[in-house]
């Protein structure tokens, strides 16, 4: 093996050792550091909707809470979290 062959072998091994990044849209390999990461955070609006004093007086909060708890009984922690926050990450 000549010195040139050894250099080529080192280069080849260095390239092959790098993690392979695939485009999430087309599934083609992209060059190292030649891609973008797109993050999308989806979450519930934290603002309280406008409520009149009459609506607050008429609301049955205990019944609403009991109904909500009943709905949540059959859900996993992940399903409950997805109702509040969801993150998507794509390499393109």
PATIPA-85339 format. One record per residue: x, y, z of N, C-alpha, C, O in turn; residue in one letter. Coordinates in steps of 0.2 Angstrom, whole numbers, always signed. Atoms other than C-alpha are relative to their C-alpha. Example, Ala and Ser with C-alpha at 12.3 -4.5 7.8 and 13.67 -1.06 7.14 Angstrom:
2
<atom n_east="+4" n_north="-6" n_up="+0" ca_east="+62" ca_north="-22" ca_up="+39" c_east="+4" c_north="+6" c_up="+0" o_east="+9" o_north="+5" o_up="+3" resn="a"/>
<atom n_east="-4" n_north="-6" n_up="-1" ca_east="+68" ca_north="-5" ca_up="+36" c_east="-4" c_north="+5" c_up="+3" o_east="-1" o_north="+11" o_up="+4" resn="s"/>
END
This chain:
92
<atom n_east="+4" n_north="-6" n_up="+0" ca_east="+0" ca_north="+0" ca_up="+0" c_east="+5" c_north="+6" c_up="+0" o_east="+9" o_north="+7" o_up="+4" resn="x"/>
<atom n_east="-4" n_north="-6" n_up="+0" ca_east="+7" ca_north="+17" ca_up="-5" c_east="-2" c_north="+5" c_up="+5" o_east="-8" o_north="+4" o_up="+8" resn="x"/>
<atom n_east="+2" n_north="-6" n_up="-4" ca_east="+7" ca_north="+33" ca_up="+5" c_east="-7" c_north="+3" c_up="-2" o_east="-11" o_north="+5" o_up="+2" resn="x"/>
<atom n_east="+6" n_north="-3" n_up="+3" ca_east="-7" ca_north="+40" ca_up="-7" c_east="-6" c_north="-5" c_up="+2" o_east="-11" o_north="-2" o_up="+4" resn="x"/>
<atom n_east="+6" n_north="+5" n_up="-2" ca_east="-18" ca_north="+24" ca_up="-4" c_east="-2" c_north="+1" c_up="+7" o_east="-7" o_north="+0" o_up="+9" resn="x"/>
<atom n_east="+1" n_north="+0" n_up="-7" ca_east="-16" ca_north="+26" ca_up="+15" c_east="-4" c_north="+7" c_up="+1" o_east="-9" o_north="+7" o_up="+5" resn="x"/>
<atom n_east="+3" n_north="-7" n_up="-1" ca_east="-21" ca_north="+45" ca_up="+14" c_east="-8" c_north="-1" c_up="-3" o_east="-12" o_north="+1" o_up="+1" resn="x"/>
<atom n_east="+6" n_north="+2" n_up="+3" ca_east="-36" ca_north="+39" ca_up="+3" c_east="-4" c_north="-4" c_up="+5" o_east="-10" o_north="-2" o_up="+6" resn="x"/>
<atom n_east="+4" n_north="+4" n_up="-5" ca_east="-41" ca_north="+26" ca_up="+16" c_east="-2" c_north="+4" c_up="+6" o_east="-7" o_north="+3" o_up="+9" resn="x"/>
<atom n_east="+2" n_north="-4" n_up="-6" ca_east="-40" ca_north="+38" ca_up="+30" c_east="-6" c_north="+5" c_up="-1" o_east="-10" o_north="+6" o_up="+3" resn="x"/>
<atom n_east="+6" n_north="-5" n_up="+2" ca_east="-51" ca_north="+51" ca_up="+21" c_east="-7" c_north="-4" c_up="-1" o_east="-12" o_north="-2" o_up="+1" resn="x"/>
<atom n_east="+6" n_north="+4" n_up="+1" ca_east="-63" ca_north="+37" ca_up="+16" c_east="-3" c_north="-2" c_up="+7" o_east="-9" o_north="-1" o_up="+8" resn="x"/>
<atom n_east="+2" n_north="+2" n_up="-6" ca_east="-64" ca_north="+31" ca_up="+34" c_east="-3" c_north="+6" c_up="+4" o_east="-8" o_north="+5" o_up="+8" resn="x"/>
<atom n_east="+2" n_north="-6" n_up="-4" ca_east="-66" ca_north="+49" ca_up="+41" c_east="-7" c_north="+2" c_up="-3" o_east="-12" o_north="+3" o_up="+1" resn="x"/>
<atom n_east="+7" n_north="-2" n_up="+4" ca_east="-81" ca_north="+52" ca_up="+28" c_east="-5" c_north="-5" c_up="+3" o_east="-11" o_north="-3" o_up="+4" resn="x"/>
<atom n_east="+5" n_north="+5" n_up="-1" ca_east="-89" ca_north="+35" ca_up="+32" c_east="-2" c_north="+0" c_up="+8" o_east="-7" o_north="-2" o_up="+10" resn="x"/>
<atom n_east="+1" n_north="+0" n_up="-7" ca_east="-88" ca_north="+38" ca_up="+51" c_east="-5" c_north="+6" c_up="+2" o_east="-8" o_north="+6" o_up="+8" resn="x"/>
<atom n_east="+4" n_north="-5" n_up="-1" ca_east="-98" ca_north="+54" ca_up="+50" c_east="-7" c_north="-2" c_up="+0" o_east="-9" o_north="-6" o_up="-4" resn="x"/>
<atom n_east="+7" n_north="+2" n_up="+0" ca_east="-117" ca_north="+52" ca_up="+54" c_east="-3" c_north="+2" c_up="-6" o_east="-2" o_north="+8" o_up="-9" resn="x"/>
<atom n_east="+3" n_north="-1" n_up="+6" ca_east="-127" ca_north="+51" ca_up="+39" c_east="-7" c_north="+4" c_up="+1" o_east="-11" o_north="+2" o_up="+5" resn="x"/>
<atom n_east="+6" n_north="-4" n_up="-1" ca_east="-141" ca_north="+65" ca_up="+38" c_east="-4" c_north="-1" c_up="-7" o_east="-1" o_north="+0" o_up="-12" resn="x"/>
<atom n_east="+5" n_north="+1" n_up="+5" ca_east="-156" ca_north="+61" ca_up="+27" c_east="-5" c_north="+6" c_up="+0" o_east="-7" o_north="+8" o_up="+5" resn="x"/>
<atom n_east="+5" n_north="-5" n_up="+0" ca_east="-168" ca_north="+74" ca_up="+21" c_east="-7" c_north="-3" c_up="+2" o_east="-8" o_north="-8" o_up="-1" resn="x"/>
<atom n_east="+7" n_north="+2" n_up="-3" ca_east="-185" ca_north="+72" ca_up="+30" c_east="-5" c_north="+0" c_up="-6" o_east="-10" o_north="-3" o_up="-5" resn="x"/>
<atom n_east="+5" n_north="+0" n_up="+5" ca_east="-194" ca_north="+77" ca_up="+14" c_east="+1" c_north="-5" c_up="-6" o_east="-4" o_north="-8" o_up="-8" resn="x"/>
<atom n_east="-1" n_north="+5" n_up="+6" ca_east="-186" ca_north="+67" ca_up="+0" c_east="+4" c_north="-6" c_up="+2" o_east="+5" o_north="-10" o_up="-3" resn="x"/>
<atom n_east="-4" n_north="+6" n_up="-2" ca_east="-175" ca_north="+55" ca_up="+10" c_east="+6" c_north="-1" c_up="-3" o_east="+9" o_north="-7" o_up="-3" resn="x"/>
<atom n_east="-7" n_north="+0" n_up="+4" ca_east="-159" ca_north="+59" ca_up="+0" c_east="+5" c_north="+2" c_up="+5" o_east="+3" o_north="+6" o_up="+10" resn="x"/>
<atom n_east="-5" n_north="-3" n_up="-4" ca_east="-143" ca_north="+61" ca_up="+9" c_east="+2" c_north="+7" c_up="-1" o_east="+2" o_north="+9" o_up="-7" resn="x"/>
<atom n_east="-2" n_north="-6" n_up="+1" ca_east="-137" ca_north="+78" ca_up="+12" c_east="+7" c_north="+1" c_up="+3" o_east="+9" o_north="-3" o_up="+8" resn="x"/>
<atom n_east="-7" n_north="+0" n_up="-2" ca_east="-119" ca_north="+84" ca_up="+15" c_east="+0" c_north="+3" c_up="+7" o_east="-5" o_north="+6" o_up="+9" resn="x"/>
<atom n_east="-1" n_north="-2" n_up="-7" ca_east="-113" ca_north="+87" ca_up="+33" c_east="+0" c_north="+8" c_up="+0" o_east="+3" o_north="+11" o_up="-4" resn="x"/>
<atom n_east="+1" n_north="-7" n_up="+0" ca_east="-118" ca_north="+104" ca_up="+38" c_east="-3" c_north="+4" c_up="-6" o_east="-3" o_north="+10" o_up="-6" resn="x"/>
<atom n_east="+3" n_north="-3" n_up="+6" ca_east="-127" ca_north="+107" ca_up="+22" c_east="-8" c_north="-1" c_up="+0" o_east="-11" o_north="-2" o_up="-5" resn="x"/>
<atom n_east="+7" n_north="+1" n_up="-1" ca_east="-145" ca_north="+106" ca_up="+29" c_east="-2" c_north="+5" c_up="+5" o_east="+2" o_north="+8" o_up="+9" resn="x"/>
<atom n_east="+3" n_north="-4" n_up="-5" ca_east="-157" ca_north="+115" ca_up="+40" c_east="-4" c_north="-4" c_up="+4" o_east="-7" o_north="-9" o_up="+2" resn="x"/>
<atom n_east="+5" n_north="+3" n_up="-5" ca_east="-167" ca_north="+110" ca_up="+55" c_east="-6" c_north="+5" c_up="+1" o_east="-5" o_north="+10" o_up="+3" resn="x"/>
<atom n_east="+7" n_north="-4" n_up="-1" ca_east="-185" ca_north="+116" ca_up="+55" c_east="-3" c_north="-3" c_up="+6" o_east="-5" o_north="-9" o_up="+6" resn="x"/>
<atom n_east="+4" n_north="+2" n_up="-6" ca_east="-194" ca_north="+115" ca_up="+72" c_east="-6" c_north="+4" c_up="+0" o_east="-6" o_north="+10" o_up="-1" resn="x"/>
<atom n_east="+7" n_north="-3" n_up="-1" ca_east="-212" ca_north="+118" ca_up="+74" c_east="-3" c_north="-2" c_up="+7" o_east="-4" o_north="-7" o_up="+8" resn="x"/>
<atom n_east="+3" n_north="+1" n_up="-6" ca_east="-219" ca_north="+120" ca_up="+91" c_east="-8" c_north="+2" c_up="+0" o_east="-9" o_north="+8" o_up="-2" resn="x"/>
<atom n_east="+7" n_north="-1" n_up="+0" ca_east="-238" ca_north="+119" ca_up="+92" c_east="-3" c_north="-1" c_up="+8" o_east="-1" o_north="-6" o_up="+11" resn="x"/>
<atom n_east="+2" n_north="+1" n_up="-7" ca_east="-246" ca_north="+123" ca_up="+109" c_east="-7" c_north="+4" c_up="+1" o_east="-8" o_north="+8" o_up="-3" resn="x"/>
<atom n_east="+6" n_north="-3" n_up="-2" ca_east="-262" ca_north="+129" ca_up="+117" c_east="+1" c_north="+7" c_up="+1" o_east="+6" o_north="+9" o_up="+4" resn="x"/>
<atom n_east="+0" n_north="-7" n_up="-2" ca_east="-266" ca_north="+147" ca_up="+118" c_east="-1" c_north="+1" c_up="+7" o_east="-6" o_north="-1" o_up="+10" resn="x"/>
<atom n_east="+0" n_north="-1" n_up="-7" ca_east="-262" ca_north="+152" ca_up="+136" c_east="-5" c_north="+5" c_up="+2" o_east="-7" o_north="+6" o_up="+8" resn="x"/>
<atom n_east="+4" n_north="-6" n_up="-2" ca_east="-274" ca_north="+167" ca_up="+136" c_east="-7" c_north="-3" c_up="+1" o_east="-10" o_north="-7" o_up="-2" resn="x"/>
<atom n_east="+7" n_north="+2" n_up="-2" ca_east="-291" ca_north="+165" ca_up="+144" c_east="-5" c_north="+3" c_up="-5" o_east="-4" o_north="+9" o_up="-6" resn="x"/>
<atom n_east="+5" n_north="-3" n_up="+4" ca_east="-306" ca_north="+168" ca_up="+132" c_east="-4" c_north="+5" c_up="+4" o_east="-5" o_north="+4" o_up="+10" resn="x"/>
<atom n_east="+4" n_north="-5" n_up="-3" ca_east="-317" ca_north="+183" ca_up="+136" c_east="-6" c_north="-4" c_up="+3" o_east="-9" o_north="-7" o_up="+0" resn="x"/>
<atom n_east="+6" n_north="+3" n_up="-4" ca_east="-330" ca_north="+178" ca_up="+149" c_east="-4" c_north="+5" c_up="+4" o_east="+0" o_north="+9" o_up="+7" resn="x"/>
<atom n_east="+4" n_north="-5" n_up="-4" ca_east="-344" ca_north="+188" ca_up="+156" c_east="-1" c_north="-2" c_up="+7" o_east="-1" o_north="-8" o_up="+8" resn="x"/>
<atom n_east="+2" n_north="+2" n_up="-7" ca_east="-349" ca_north="+189" ca_up="+174" c_east="-6" c_north="-5" c_up="+0" o_east="-6" o_north="-9" o_up="+5" resn="x"/>
<atom n_east="+5" n_north="+4" n_up="+0" ca_east="-365" ca_north="+181" ca_up="+170" c_east="+2" c_north="-7" c_up="-2" o_east="-1" o_north="-12" o_up="+1" resn="x"/>
<atom n_east="-2" n_north="+7" n_up="+2" ca_east="-357" ca_north="+166" ca_up="+161" c_east="+4" c_north="-3" c_up="+6" o_east="+4" o_north="-9" o_up="+7" resn="x"/>
<atom n_east="-4" n_north="+3" n_up="-5" ca_east="-345" ca_north="+164" ca_up="+176" c_east="-5" c_north="-2" c_up="+6" o_east="-4" o_north="-8" o_up="+9" resn="x"/>
<atom n_east="+5" n_north="+1" n_up="-5" ca_east="-360" ca_north="+164" ca_up="+188" c_east="-4" c_north="-7" c_up="-2" o_east="-6" o_north="-11" o_up="+2" resn="x"/>
<atom n_east="+4" n_north="+6" n_up="+3" ca_east="-370" ca_north="+151" ca_up="+177" c_east="+4" c_north="-6" c_up="+0" o_east="+1" o_north="-12" o_up="-1" resn="x"/>
<atom n_east="-4" n_north="+6" n_up="+2" ca_east="-355" ca_north="+139" ca_up="+174" c_east="+0" c_north="-5" c_up="+6" o_east="+0" o_north="-2" o_up="+12" resn="x"/>
<atom n_east="+0" n_north="+5" n_up="-5" ca_east="-355" ca_north="+123" ca_up="+184" c_east="+7" c_north="-3" c_up="-1" o_east="+8" o_north="-8" o_up="-4" resn="x"/>
<atom n_east="-7" n_north="+2" n_up="+1" ca_east="-336" ca_north="+121" ca_up="+186" c_east="+1" c_north="-7" c_up="+3" o_east="+6" o_north="-11" o_up="+0" resn="x"/>
<atom n_east="-1" n_north="+7" n_up="-3" ca_east="-337" ca_north="+105" ca_up="+197" c_east="-2" c_north="-5" c_up="-5" o_east="+1" o_north="-10" o_up="-6" resn="x"/>
<atom n_east="+2" n_north="+5" n_up="+6" ca_east="-347" ca_north="+96" ca_up="+183" c_east="+4" c_north="+0" c_up="-6" o_east="+6" o_north="-5" o_up="-8" resn="x"/>
<atom n_east="-4" n_north="+0" n_up="+5" ca_east="-336" ca_north="+102" ca_up="+170" c_east="+7" c_north="-3" c_up="+1" o_east="+10" o_north="-7" o_up="-3" resn="x"/>
<atom n_east="-7" n_north="+4" n_up="-2" ca_east="-320" ca_north="+96" ca_up="+180" c_east="-1" c_north="-7" c_up="+0" o_east="+3" o_north="-11" o_up="-2" resn="x"/>
<atom n_east="+2" n_north="+7" n_up="+0" ca_east="-329" ca_north="+79" ca_up="+183" c_east="+0" c_north="-3" c_up="-7" o_east="+2" o_north="-8" o_up="-8" resn="x"/>
<atom n_east="+1" n_north="+3" n_up="+7" ca_east="-333" ca_north="+77" ca_up="+164" c_east="+7" c_north="+0" c_up="-3" o_east="+9" o_north="-5" o_up="-6" resn="x"/>
<atom n_east="-7" n_north="+0" n_up="+2" ca_east="-315" ca_north="+82" ca_up="+160" c_east="+4" c_north="-6" c_up="+2" o_east="+8" o_north="-9" o_up="-1" resn="x"/>
<atom n_east="-4" n_north="+5" n_up="-3" ca_east="-307" ca_north="+70" ca_up="+172" c_east="-3" c_north="-7" c_up="-3" o_east="+1" o_north="-12" o_up="-4" resn="x"/>
<atom n_east="+3" n_north="+6" n_up="+3" ca_east="-319" ca_north="+56" ca_up="+165" c_east="+3" c_north="-1" c_up="-7" o_east="+5" o_north="-7" o_up="-9" resn="x"/>
<atom n_east="-3" n_north="+0" n_up="+7" ca_east="-313" ca_north="+60" ca_up="+147" c_east="+8" c_north="-2" c_up="+1" o_east="+10" o_north="-6" o_up="-4" resn="x"/>
<atom n_east="-7" n_north="+1" n_up="+0" ca_east="-295" ca_north="+59" ca_up="+153" c_east="+2" c_north="-7" c_up="+3" o_east="+8" o_north="-9" o_up="+2" resn="x"/>
<atom n_east="-1" n_north="+7" n_up="-3" ca_east="-296" ca_north="+42" ca_up="+162" c_east="+3" c_north="-5" c_up="-5" o_east="+7" o_north="-9" o_up="-4" resn="x"/>
<atom n_east="-2" n_north="+4" n_up="+6" ca_east="-294" ca_north="+33" ca_up="+145" c_east="+6" c_north="+2" c_up="-4" o_east="+8" o_north="-1" o_up="-9" resn="x"/>
<atom n_east="-6" n_north="-3" n_up="+4" ca_east="-279" ca_north="+43" ca_up="+139" c_east="+7" c_north="-1" c_up="+3" o_east="+7" o_north="-1" o_up="+9" resn="x"/>
<atom n_east="-6" n_north="+1" n_up="-3" ca_east="-261" ca_north="+40" ca_up="+141" c_east="+3" c_north="+7" c_up="+1" o_east="+1" o_north="+12" o_up="-1" resn="x"/>
<atom n_east="-3" n_north="-6" n_up="-1" ca_east="-249" ca_north="+53" ca_up="+147" c_east="+2" c_north="+4" c_up="-6" o_east="+2" o_north="+10" o_up="-7" resn="x"/>
<atom n_east="-2" n_north="-3" n_up="+6" ca_east="-242" ca_north="+56" ca_up="+130" c_east="-6" c_north="+3" c_up="-4" o_east="-6" o_north="+9" o_up="-7" resn="x"/>
<atom n_east="+6" n_north="-3" n_up="+3" ca_east="-260" ca_north="+59" ca_up="+123" c_east="-2" c_north="+6" c_up="+3" o_east="-4" o_north="+11" o_up="+0" resn="x"/>
<atom n_east="+1" n_north="-6" n_up="-3" ca_east="-263" ca_north="+71" ca_up="+136" c_east="+4" c_north="+6" c_up="-1" o_east="+2" o_north="+12" o_up="-2" resn="x"/>
<atom n_east="-5" n_north="-5" n_up="+1" ca_east="-247" ca_north="+80" ca_up="+133" c_east="-1" c_north="+3" c_up="-7" o_east="+0" o_north="+9" o_up="-8" resn="x"/>
<atom n_east="+1" n_north="-2" n_up="+7" ca_east="-251" ca_north="+81" ca_up="+114" c_east="-6" c_north="+5" c_up="+0" o_east="-7" o_north="+9" o_up="-5" resn="x"/>
<atom n_east="+5" n_north="-5" n_up="+0" ca_east="-267" ca_north="+91" ca_up="+119" c_east="+2" c_north="+7" c_up="+1" o_east="-1" o_north="+12" o_up="+0" resn="x"/>
<atom n_east="-3" n_north="-7" n_up="-3" ca_east="-256" ca_north="+105" ca_up="+126" c_east="+6" c_north="+2" c_up="-5" o_east="+6" o_north="+8" o_up="-6" resn="x"/>
<atom n_east="-7" n_north="-2" n_up="+4" ca_east="-239" ca_north="+104" ca_up="+116" c_east="+2" c_north="-5" c_up="-4" o_east="+1" o_north="-11" o_up="-2" resn="x"/>
<atom n_east="-3" n_north="+5" n_up="+5" ca_east="-232" ca_north="+96" ca_up="+101" c_east="+5" c_north="+3" c_up="-4" o_east="+5" o_north="+9" o_up="-6" resn="x"/>
<atom n_east="-6" n_north="-3" n_up="+4" ca_east="-215" ca_north="+98" ca_up="+93" c_east="+1" c_north="-5" c_up="-6" o_east="+2" o_north="-11" o_up="-5" resn="x"/>
<atom n_east="-2" n_north="+4" n_up="+6" ca_east="-210" ca_north="+93" ca_up="+76" c_east="+7" c_north="+3" c_up="-2" o_east="+8" o_north="+9" o_up="-2" resn="x"/>
<atom n_east="-7" n_north="-2" n_up="+3" ca_east="-192" ca_north="+93" ca_up="+69" c_east="+1" c_north="-3" c_up="-6" o_east="+1" o_north="-9" o_up="-7" resn="x"/>
<atom n_east="-2" n_north="+3" n_up="+7" ca_east="-187" ca_north="+91" ca_up="+51" c_east="+7" c_north="+2" c_up="-2" o_east="+9" o_north="+8" o_up="-1" resn="x"/>
<atom n_east="-6" n_north="-1" n_up="+3" ca_east="-170" ca_north="+90" ca_up="+43" c_east="-1" c_north="+1" c_up="-7" o_east="-3" o_north="-4" o_up="-11" resn="x"/>
<atom n_east="+1" n_north="-1" n_up="+7" ca_east="-171" ca_north="+98" ca_up="+26" c_east="+6" c_north="+3" c_up="-3" o_east="+6" o_north="+4" o_up="-9" resn="x"/>
END
